[in-house]
Amino acid sequence: MADHKHGSMDVKNHEKTFEGFIRFSTWVAAISIGILIFLALVNA
C-alpha cells in the first residue's frame, strides 16, 4: 500500500463502466417517464 503514487492508476475501465451506468440510468428514467405519461393519458 505504501508504493501507491497518487494519480498513477489507470481509470479507463472505470470511466467506461460509469459511462455505461449513466447511459442505462438515462434510458430507465426516460422509459419510466414514458410509462407514467401513458398511464396518465389512459386514466389508469
C-alpha positions in Angstrom: 0.0 0.0 0.0 2.9 2.3 0.6 4.0 2.0 -3.0 0.9 3.8 -4.3 1.5 7.0 -6.2 -1.4 9.4 -6.3 -2.8 9.9 -9.9 -1.0 6.9 -11.4 -3.9 4.5 -11.5 -5.4 3.6 -15.0 -9.1 4.5 -14.8 -10.2 3.8 -18.4 -12.2 0.7 -17.4 -13.8 2.6 -14.5 -14.8 5.5 -16.8 -16.2 3.1 -19.4 -18.3 1.3 -16.7 -19.5 4.7 -15.4 -20.5 5.8 -18.9 -22.5 2.7 -19.3 -24.2 3.1 -16.0 -25.2 6.7 -16.9 -26.5 5.6 -20.3 -28.5 2.8 -18.7 -29.9 5.2 -16.0 -30.9 7.7 -18.6 -32.8 5.0 -20.6 -34.6 3.7 -17.4 -35.6 7.3 -16.5 -36.9 8.0 -20.0 -38.9 4.8 -20.2 -40.3 5.3 -16.7 -41.5 8.8 -17.6 -43.0 7.5 -20.8 -44.9 4.8 -18.9 -46.2 7.4 -16.4 -47.3 9.7 -19.3 -49.1 6.8 -21.0 -50.9 5.8 -17.7 -52.0 9.4 -17.2 -53.4 9.6 -20.8 -55.4 6.4 -20.5 -56.6 7.3 -17.0 -55.2 4.3 -15.3 
